[in-house]
Amino acid sequence: MSKVLIIGAGGVGSVAVHKCAQVPEVFTEIHLASRTKSKCDAIAASVLERTGVTVPTYAVDADNVAETVALINKVKPDLLVNLALPYQDLPLMDACLETGVNYLDTANYEPPDEAKFEYKWQWAYRERFEQAGLMALLGSGFDPGVTNVFAAHAMKHHFDEIHVLDIIDCNAGDHGQAFATNFNPEINIREITQRGRYWERGEWVETDPLSWSMSYDFPEGIGPKKCYLMYHEELESLVMHIKGLKRARFWMTFGDQYLTHLRVLEGIGMTSIEPVDFGGQKIQPLQFLKAVLPEPGSLGPLTKGRTCIGNVMKGVKDGREKTLYVYNICSHEAAYEEVGSQAISYTTGVPAMIGAMMMLTGKWAGKGVFHMEQFDPDPFMAALNKHGLPWTEVEL
């Protein structure tokens, strides 16, 4: 039915390719490209072994628009799925505009030299995509992504207005390493060391990094965990599109051992993105740290336990106040058994596939730049249940 070009051969890219291969009635052809072709080849071999689907692979520098344009013209996909680094969002959007191809990603653009998470750079493409008759879907991962859809689902079926939104992301898994990140270390550490930010009565309020915390008792036996307030990009679009929001916050769990290591690394400058002179060349300490930390893909067979990510929403329906919790729990072991990746990659790669499916089947369509909550949540929510991320909703 459709041909998709996936760019990015990390953990999320691997999951997305495996999941696309499970839906051949939608994804007739799956093509995979990355800077390092050998990573693509390893994923393709796993997909062939598990599903019998052949995935052609290519080398591409996603920072190079001309190179990406040449690949797109060769493959002629119906959709480009960007699962590369956030730094590469804009060059890939440029390539899609030049070739007339629709676009999807899972994380907002971030300048390489500034840890700044904002959609303004991609929102600036809205008019160009509209004029080209193309669609760009931003943030089709879990958070952002599924959490946006959870909010849209709640608005459609449970609330007249949502006044308070708390997105709570818990990784209750254990990989047994002294210090490691579950996805790209450079992106992960940049994200959690920036200042916190939340929405309160019409304005953004900033906090020192990881300075606010709470305990939350997670369901289905996971139990109480300490959660830290962070800024996460889905808040920026949700406060625009969800009716009645007075407060919106994002929380993530971290273990004491992780935070202790992180503070030590911060204290000695290893999380800095400011270049330093070393051996006659300029390097970013954080990029060096990334090189010596465990590769996130290697954590798959080591990680045990579950993730729990969801939205706690307080609002009004028919004049009555109510609180709703919508969440997903995902097993690291089950994810690894199915696609060879841990649950952090799985919970992002599956929604990337579902978002692509929504676009390719025409269930979600438009001209311009869009966020997940702007579309009908029902087909996406149904697909989550069908494709490995079942959700639960409870009134608290």
One Martini backbone bead per residue (centre of mass of N, CA, C, O) as a GRO file, in nm:
protein
  396
    1MET     BB    1   0.056   0.062  -0.022
    2SER     BB    2   0.338   0.165   0.120
    3LYS     BB    3   0.625   0.386   0.141
    4VAL     BB    4   0.910   0.386   0.368
    5LEU     BB    5   1.146   0.619   0.521
    6ILE     BB    6   1.399   0.546   0.752
    7ILE     BB    7   1.579   0.760   0.982
    8GLY     BB    8   1.754   0.564   1.187
    9ALA     BB    9   1.968   0.315   1.392
   10GLY     BB   10   1.856   0.289   1.660
   11GLY     BB   11   1.641   0.179   1.888
   12VAL     BB   12   1.389   0.311   1.757
   13GLY     BB   13   1.439   0.228   1.466
   14SER     BB   14   1.427  -0.074   1.518
   15VAL     BB   15   1.140  -0.091   1.620
   16ALA     BB   16   0.995   0.041   1.379
   17VAL     BB   17   1.077  -0.167   1.167
   18HIS     BB   18   0.957  -0.415   1.303
   19LYS     BB   19   0.661  -0.302   1.319
   20CYS     BB   20   0.617  -0.250   1.018
   21ALA     BB   21   0.662  -0.555   0.937
   22GLN     BB   22   0.380  -0.638   1.088
   23VAL     BB   23   0.234  -0.429   0.854
   24PRO     BB   24   0.205  -0.501   0.527
   25GLU     BB   25  -0.072  -0.359   0.449
   26VAL     BB   26   0.083  -0.074   0.479
   27PHE     BB   27   0.400  -0.169   0.459
   28THR     BB   28   0.528  -0.258   0.169
   29GLU     BB   29   0.782  -0.062   0.216
   30ILE     BB   30   1.113  -0.071   0.378
   31HIS     BB   31   1.342   0.189   0.449
   32LEU     BB   32   1.696   0.223   0.558
   33ALA     BB   33   1.881   0.495   0.721
   34SER     BB   34   2.232   0.592   0.785
   35ARG     BB   35   2.544   0.674   0.856
   36THR     BB   36   2.552   0.362   0.953
   37LYS     BB   37   2.500   0.085   0.768
   38SER     BB   38   2.556  -0.152   0.967
   39LYS     BB   39   2.312  -0.092   1.146
   40CYS     BB   40   2.100  -0.145   0.930
   41ASP     BB   41   2.184  -0.437   0.866
   42ALA     BB   42   2.120  -0.555   1.147
   43ILE     BB   43   1.820  -0.489   1.143
   44ALA     BB   44   1.746  -0.633   0.879
   45ALA     BB   45   1.828  -0.917   0.978
   46SER     BB   46   1.622  -0.930   1.210
   47VAL     BB   47   1.366  -0.886   1.041
   48LEU     BB   48   1.400  -1.128   0.855
   49GLU     BB   49   1.401  -1.343   1.081
   50ARG     BB   50   1.118  -1.257   1.220
   51THR     BB   51   0.933  -1.183   0.929
   52GLY     BB   52   1.058  -1.193   0.615
   53VAL     BB   53   1.150  -0.900   0.571
   54THR     BB   54   1.283  -0.679   0.339
   55VAL     BB   55   1.547  -0.427   0.400
   56PRO     BB   56   1.663  -0.167   0.267
   57THR     BB   57   1.993  -0.005   0.266
   58TYR     BB   58   2.160   0.307   0.383
   59ALA     BB   59   2.371   0.581   0.338
   60VAL     BB   60   2.343   0.889   0.546
   61ASP     BB   61   2.355   1.242   0.579
   62ALA     BB   62   2.121   1.424   0.759
   63ASP     BB   63   2.271   1.713   0.730
   64ASN     BB   64   2.248   1.656   0.416
   65VAL     BB   65   2.028   1.757   0.194
   66ALA     BB   66   2.129   1.650  -0.081
   67GLU     BB   67   2.161   1.356   0.009
   68THR     BB   68   1.866   1.312   0.092
   69VAL     BB   69   1.736   1.384  -0.175
   70ALA     BB   70   1.868   1.156  -0.336
   71LEU     BB   71   1.738   0.928  -0.172
   72ILE     BB   72   1.444   1.001  -0.213
   73ASN     BB   73   1.455   0.982  -0.528
   74LYS     BB   74   1.525   0.680  -0.521
   75VAL     BB   75   1.287   0.564  -0.334
   76LYS     BB   76   1.006   0.706  -0.323
   77PRO     BB   77   0.839   0.796  -0.079
   78ASP     BB   78   0.548   0.871   0.120
   79LEU     BB   79   0.743   0.866   0.386
   80LEU     BB   80   0.927   1.034   0.642
   81VAL     BB   81   1.110   0.888   0.915
   82ASN     BB   82   1.241   1.058   1.197
   83LEU     BB   83   1.510   0.879   1.400
   84ALA     BB   84   1.712   1.074   1.465
   85LEU     BB   85   1.844   1.353   1.552
   86PRO     BB   86   1.729   1.661   1.654
   87TYR     BB   87   1.938   1.823   1.474
   88GLN     BB   88   1.792   1.690   1.193
   89ASP     BB   89   1.509   1.805   1.137
   90LEU     BB   90   1.550   2.044   0.936
   91PRO     BB   91   1.698   1.905   0.699
   92LEU     BB   92   1.464   1.697   0.658
   93MET     BB   93   1.243   1.904   0.597
   94ASP     BB   94   1.383   2.024   0.354
   95ALA     BB   95   1.387   1.761   0.186
   96CYS     BB   96   1.079   1.726   0.175
   97LEU     BB   97   1.016   1.990   0.028
   98GLU     BB   98   1.195   1.929  -0.228
   99THR     BB   99   1.031   1.631  -0.282
  100GLY     BB  100   0.729   1.591  -0.173
  101VAL     BB  101   0.734   1.481   0.141
  102ASN     BB  102   0.634   1.347   0.411
  103TYR     BB  103   0.646   1.402   0.781
  104LEU     BB  104   0.818   1.242   1.072
  105ASP     BB  105   0.852   1.259   1.433
  106THR     BB  106   0.969   1.243   1.803
  107ALA     BB  107   1.141   1.520   1.814
  108ASN     BB  108   1.253   1.818   1.871
  109TYR     BB  109   1.433   2.066   1.792
  110GLU     BB  110   1.801   2.104   1.839
  111PRO     BB  111   2.061   2.276   1.902
  112PRO     BB  112   2.386   2.179   1.932
  113ASP     BB  113   2.477   2.460   2.113
  114GLU     BB  114   2.179   2.417   2.260
  115ALA     BB  115   1.974   2.341   2.540
  116LYS     BB  116   1.680   2.358   2.346
  117PHE     BB  117   1.322   2.311   2.393
  118GLU     BB  118   1.160   2.389   2.086
  119TYR     BB  119   0.911   2.459   1.822
  120LYS     BB  120   0.975   2.719   1.656
  121TRP     BB  121   1.143   2.604   1.419
  122GLN     BB  122   0.905   2.418   1.309
  123TRP     BB  123   0.673   2.625   1.294
  124ALA     BB  124   0.817   2.789   1.059
  125TYR     BB  125   0.711   2.554   0.841
  126ARG     BB  126   0.405   2.568   0.798
  127GLU     BB  127   0.367   2.735   0.533
  128ARG     BB  128   0.541   2.554   0.348
  129PHE     BB  129   0.368   2.297   0.381
  130GLU     BB  130   0.104   2.415   0.287
  131GLN     BB  131   0.201   2.509  -0.001
  132ALA     BB  132   0.298   2.200  -0.069
  133GLY     BB  133   0.081   1.989   0.049
  134LEU     BB  134   0.201   1.905   0.332
  135MET     BB  135   0.293   1.679   0.605
  136ALA     BB  136   0.373   1.740   0.957
  137LEU     BB  137   0.461   1.521   1.227
  138LEU     BB  138   0.499   1.585   1.567
  139GLY     BB  139   0.579   1.373   1.818
  140SER     BB  140   0.567   1.025   1.757
  141GLY     BB  141   0.577   0.908   2.049
  142PHE     BB  142   0.524   0.917   2.377
  143ASP     BB  143   0.723   1.158   2.514
  144PRO     BB  144   0.606   1.263   2.287
  145GLY     BB  145   0.247   1.165   2.187
  146VAL     BB  146   0.070   0.973   2.362
  147THR     BB  147   0.018   1.196   2.569
  148ASN     BB  148  -0.141   1.371   2.370
  149VAL     BB  149  -0.361   1.159   2.308
  150PHE     BB  150  -0.466   1.125   2.592
  151ALA     BB  151  -0.571   1.416   2.609
  152ALA     BB  152  -0.764   1.401   2.367
  153HIS     BB  153  -0.932   1.166   2.475
  154ALA     BB  154  -1.029   1.308   2.731
  155MET     BB  155  -1.173   1.542   2.586
  156LYS     BB  156  -1.372   1.365   2.414
  157HIS     BB  157  -1.480   1.151   2.670
  158HIS     BB  158  -1.447   1.319   2.982
  159PHE     BB  159  -1.432   1.637   2.903
  160ASP     BB  160  -1.474   1.990   2.889
  161GLU     BB  161  -1.231   2.037   3.096
  162ILE     BB  162  -0.879   2.086   3.155
  163HIS     BB  163  -0.687   2.205   3.433
  164VAL     BB  164  -0.496   1.947   3.509
  165LEU     BB  165  -0.157   1.837   3.413
  166ASP     BB  166   0.014   1.515   3.461
  167ILE     BB  167   0.313   1.391   3.348
  168ILE     BB  168   0.420   1.045   3.407
  169ASP     BB  169   0.756   0.902   3.413
  170CYS     BB  170   0.831   0.550   3.452
  171ASN     BB  171   1.136   0.367   3.530
  172ALA     BB  172   1.134   0.031   3.675
  173GLY     BB  173   1.404  -0.047   3.574
  174ASP     BB  174   1.702  -0.279   3.542
  175HIS     BB  175   2.055  -0.298   3.415
  176GLY     BB  176   2.313  -0.309   3.632
  177GLN     BB  177   2.441  -0.035   3.599
  178ALA     BB  178   2.598   0.231   3.726
  179PHE     BB  179   2.591   0.402   3.436
  180ALA     BB  180   2.307   0.474   3.225
  181THR     BB  181   2.132   0.513   2.922
  182ASN     BB  182   1.827   0.440   2.733
  183PHE     BB  183   1.937   0.666   2.552
  184ASN     BB  184   2.091   0.894   2.414
  185PRO     BB  185   2.314   1.046   2.617
  186GLU     BB  186   2.324   1.333   2.505
  187ILE     BB  187   2.018   1.388   2.506
  188ASN     BB  188   1.944   1.302   2.794
  189ILE     BB  189   2.135   1.499   2.953
  190ARG     BB  190   2.037   1.762   2.831
  191GLU     BB  191   1.745   1.733   2.932
  192ILE     BB  192   1.798   1.698   3.261
  193THR     BB  193   1.996   1.970   3.293
  194GLN     BB  194   1.782   2.151   3.255
  195ARG     BB  195   1.549   2.361   3.316
  196GLY     BB  196   1.265   2.385   3.457
  197ARG     BB  197   0.911   2.366   3.332
  198TYR     BB  198   0.585   2.529   3.370
  199TRP     BB  199   0.231   2.564   3.368
  200GLU     BB  200   0.078   2.878   3.503
  201ARG     BB  201  -0.169   3.076   3.441
  202GLY     BB  202  -0.037   3.167   3.140
  203GLU     BB  203   0.262   3.071   3.234
  204TRP     BB  204   0.601   3.036   3.268
  205VAL     BB  205   0.784   2.827   3.502
  206GLU     BB  206   1.091   2.820   3.664
  207THR     BB  207   1.349   2.578   3.749
  208ASP     BB  208   1.566   2.402   3.884
  209PRO     BB  209   1.728   2.130   3.831
  210LEU     BB  210   1.571   1.884   3.999
  211SER     BB  211   1.419   2.053   4.256
  212TRP     BB  212   1.154   1.898   4.207
  213SER     BB  213   0.944   1.673   4.407
  214MET     BB  214   0.775   1.347   4.414
  215SER     BB  215   0.543   1.104   4.515
  216TYR     BB  216   0.440   0.803   4.335
  217ASP     BB  217   0.179   0.559   4.303
  218PHE     BB  218   0.209   0.299   4.114
  219PRO     BB  219   0.067   0.066   3.935
  220GLU     BB  220   0.067  -0.277   3.935
  221GLY     BB  221   0.314  -0.299   4.169
  222ILE     BB  222   0.531  -0.070   4.151
  223GLY     BB  223   0.486   0.188   4.315
  224PRO     BB  224   0.674   0.403   4.486
  225LYS     BB  225   0.813   0.710   4.340
  226LYS     BB  226   1.050   0.937   4.250
  227CYS     BB  227   0.977   1.261   4.117
  228TYR     BB  228   1.075   1.496   3.856
  229LEU     BB  229   1.080   1.808   3.746
  230MET     BB  230   1.031   1.895   3.402
  231TYR     BB  231   1.096   1.964   3.074
  232HIS     BB  232   0.856   1.915   2.802
  233GLU     BB  233   0.747   1.963   2.479
  234GLU     BB  234   0.437   1.892   2.494
  235LEU     BB  235   0.346   2.138   2.661
  236GLU     BB  236   0.358   2.356   2.432
  237SER     BB  237   0.104   2.236   2.275
  238LEU     BB  238  -0.113   2.168   2.493
  239VAL     BB  239  -0.168   2.467   2.589
  240MET     BB  240  -0.306   2.528   2.300
  241HIS     BB  241  -0.525   2.260   2.268
  242ILE     BB  242  -0.625   2.243   2.566
  243LYS     BB  243  -0.904   2.296   2.735
  244GLY     BB  244  -0.846   2.492   3.042
  245LEU     BB  245  -0.556   2.517   3.113
  246LYS     BB  246  -0.367   2.594   3.424
  247ARG     BB  247  -0.189   2.321   3.451
  248ALA     BB  248   0.146   2.197   3.342
  249ARG     BB  249   0.327   1.885   3.387
  250PHE     BB  250   0.653   1.714   3.424
  251TRP     BB  251   0.754   1.374   3.511
  252MET     BB  252   1.047   1.193   3.649
  253THR     BB  253   1.223   0.913   3.718
  254PHE     BB  254   1.493   0.863   3.967
  255GLY     BB  255   1.768   0.734   4.091
  256ASP     BB  256   2.011   0.782   4.318
  257GLN     BB  257   2.252   0.673   4.153
  258TYR     BB  258   2.210   0.841   3.902
  259LEU     BB  259   2.223   1.125   4.040
  260THR     BB  260   2.503   1.099   4.159
  261HIS     BB  261   2.655   1.068   3.895
  262LEU     BB  262   2.551   1.325   3.760
  263ARG     BB  263   2.667   1.530   3.966
  264VAL     BB  264   2.960   1.456   3.924
  265LEU     BB  265   2.974   1.514   3.621
  266GLU     BB  266   2.891   1.808   3.647
  267GLY     BB  267   3.119   1.900   3.849
  268ILE     BB  268   3.352   1.817   3.614
  269GLY     BB  269   3.216   1.891   3.314
  270MET     BB  270   3.087   1.631   3.144
  271THR     BB  271   2.796   1.787   3.056
  272SER     BB  272   2.915   1.973   2.863
  273ILE     BB  273   2.883   2.179   2.544
  274GLU     BB  274   3.152   2.310   2.578
  275PRO     BB  275   3.429   2.347   2.423
  276VAL     BB  276   3.748   2.180   2.435
  277ASP     BB  277   4.082   2.133   2.466
  278PHE     BB  278   4.212   1.828   2.296
  279GLY     BB  279   4.479   1.734   2.135
  280GLY     BB  280   4.426   1.990   1.930
  281GLN     BB  281   4.109   1.976   1.986
  282LYS     BB  282   3.765   2.006   1.969
  283ILE     BB  283   3.549   1.918   2.247
  284GLN     BB  284   3.275   1.768   2.390
  285PRO     BB  285   3.226   1.630   2.687
  286LEU     BB  286   2.953   1.486   2.624
  287GLN     BB  287   3.056   1.329   2.375
  288PHE     BB  288   3.267   1.171   2.530
  289LEU     BB  289   3.078   1.037   2.731
  290LYS     BB  290   2.915   0.883   2.523
  291ALA     BB  291   3.163   0.701   2.427
  292VAL     BB  292   3.191   0.555   2.734
  293LEU     BB  293   2.920   0.466   2.742
  294PRO     BB  294   2.677   0.265   2.716
  295GLU     BB  295   2.506   0.127   2.479
  296PRO     BB  296   2.172   0.123   2.472
  297GLY     BB  297   2.136  -0.143   2.300
  298SER     BB  298   2.292  -0.325   2.523
  299LEU     BB  299   2.046  -0.325   2.747
  300GLY     BB  300   1.822  -0.518   2.665
  301PRO     BB  301   1.918  -0.803   2.806
  302LEU     BB  302   1.948  -0.650   3.105
  303THR     BB  303   1.654  -0.551   3.129
  304LYS     BB  304   1.430  -0.510   3.403
  305GLY     BB  305   1.090  -0.460   3.399
  306ARG     BB  306   0.904  -0.142   3.405
  307THR     BB  307   0.687   0.083   3.255
  308CYS     BB  308   0.518   0.412   3.340
  309ILE     BB  309   0.294   0.602   3.133
  310GLY     BB  310   0.110   0.915   3.208
  311ASN     BB  311  -0.210   1.079   3.279
  312VAL     BB  312  -0.308   1.335   3.504
  313MET     BB  313  -0.654   1.452   3.513
  314LYS     BB  314  -0.817   1.765   3.584
  315GLY     BB  315  -1.179   1.841   3.583
  316VAL     BB  316  -1.478   1.889   3.375
  317LYS     BB  317  -1.815   1.728   3.377
  318ASP     BB  318  -2.114   1.845   3.384
  319GLY     BB  319  -2.009   2.013   3.655
  320ARG     BB  320  -1.802   1.784   3.732
  321GLU     BB  321  -1.552   1.677   3.915
  322LYS     BB  322  -1.246   1.515   3.787
  323THR     BB  323  -1.022   1.222   3.781
  324LEU     BB  324  -0.776   1.105   3.538
  325TYR     BB  325  -0.607   0.793   3.447
  326VAL     BB  326  -0.370   0.746   3.182
  327TYR     BB  327  -0.200   0.431   3.090
  328ASN     BB  328   0.119   0.259   3.049
  329ILE     BB  329   0.254  -0.076   3.050
  330CYS     BB  330   0.601  -0.191   3.007
  331SER     BB  331   0.803  -0.458   2.919
  332HIS     BB  332   1.128  -0.525   2.878
  333GLU     BB  333   1.124  -0.831   2.816
  334ALA     BB  334   0.900  -0.833   2.600
  335ALA     BB  335   1.036  -0.639   2.404
  336TYR     BB  336   1.291  -0.808   2.356
  337GLU     BB  337   1.152  -1.063   2.249
  338GLU     BB  338   1.016  -0.924   2.001
  339VAL     BB  339   1.266  -0.683   1.900
  340GLY     BB  340   1.547  -0.639   2.073
  341SER     BB  341   1.430  -0.424   2.291
  342GLN     BB  342   1.370  -0.199   2.510
  343ALA     BB  343   1.108  -0.004   2.641
  344ILE     BB  344   1.208   0.276   2.557
  345SER     BB  345   1.215   0.216   2.254
  346TYR     BB  346   0.932   0.090   2.223
  347THR     BB  347   0.758   0.346   2.325
  348THR     BB  348   0.858   0.502   2.057
  349GLY     BB  349   0.844   0.311   1.803
  350VAL     BB  350   0.543   0.242   1.795
  351PRO     BB  351   0.422   0.535   1.758
  352ALA     BB  352   0.571   0.586   1.495
  353MET     BB  353   0.420   0.370   1.337
  354ILE     BB  354   0.131   0.473   1.396
  355GLY     BB  355   0.161   0.753   1.277
  356ALA     BB  356   0.227   0.650   0.995
  357MET     BB  357  -0.040   0.498   0.959
  358MET     BB  358  -0.229   0.739   0.981
  359MET     BB  359  -0.114   0.878   0.725
  360LEU     BB  360  -0.121   0.642   0.505
  361THR     BB  361  -0.449   0.592   0.558
  362GLY     BB  362  -0.591   0.890   0.624
  363LYS     BB  363  -0.679   0.941   0.926
  364TRP     BB  364  -0.443   1.148   0.901
  365ALA     BB  365  -0.484   1.489   0.775
  366GLY     BB  366  -0.284   1.753   0.611
  367LYS     BB  367  -0.167   2.100   0.588
  368GLY     BB  368   0.139   2.108   0.753
  369VAL     BB  369   0.192   2.155   1.107
  370PHE     BB  370   0.167   1.895   1.360
  371HIS     BB  371  -0.006   1.758   1.635
  372MET     BB  372  -0.146   1.491   1.788
  373GLU     BB  373  -0.399   1.650   1.934
  374GLN     BB  374  -0.532   1.745   1.640
  375PHE     BB  375  -0.650   1.457   1.633
  376ASP     BB  376  -0.809   1.175   1.625
  377PRO     BB  377  -0.768   0.941   1.885
  378ASP     BB  378  -0.910   0.664   1.828
  379PRO     BB  379  -0.722   0.510   1.620
  380PHE     BB  380  -0.470   0.525   1.798
  381MET     BB  381  -0.577   0.384   2.054
  382ALA     BB  382  -0.642   0.118   1.909
  383ALA     BB  383  -0.348   0.062   1.808
  384LEU     BB  384  -0.213   0.032   2.080
  385ASN     BB  385  -0.364  -0.230   2.160
  386LYS     BB  386  -0.266  -0.397   1.899
  387HIS     BB  387   0.075  -0.301   1.908
  388GLY     BB  388   0.183  -0.317   2.245
  389LEU     BB  389   0.019  -0.047   2.401
  390PRO     BB  390  -0.169  -0.082   2.639
  391TRP     BB  391  -0.444   0.080   2.802
  392THR     BB  392  -0.542   0.265   3.099
  393GLU     BB  393  -0.845   0.373   3.279
  394VAL     BB  394  -0.895   0.587   3.573
  395GLU     BB  395  -1.085   0.694   3.837
  396LEU     BB  396  -0.983   0.894   4.127
   0.00000   0.00000   0.00000
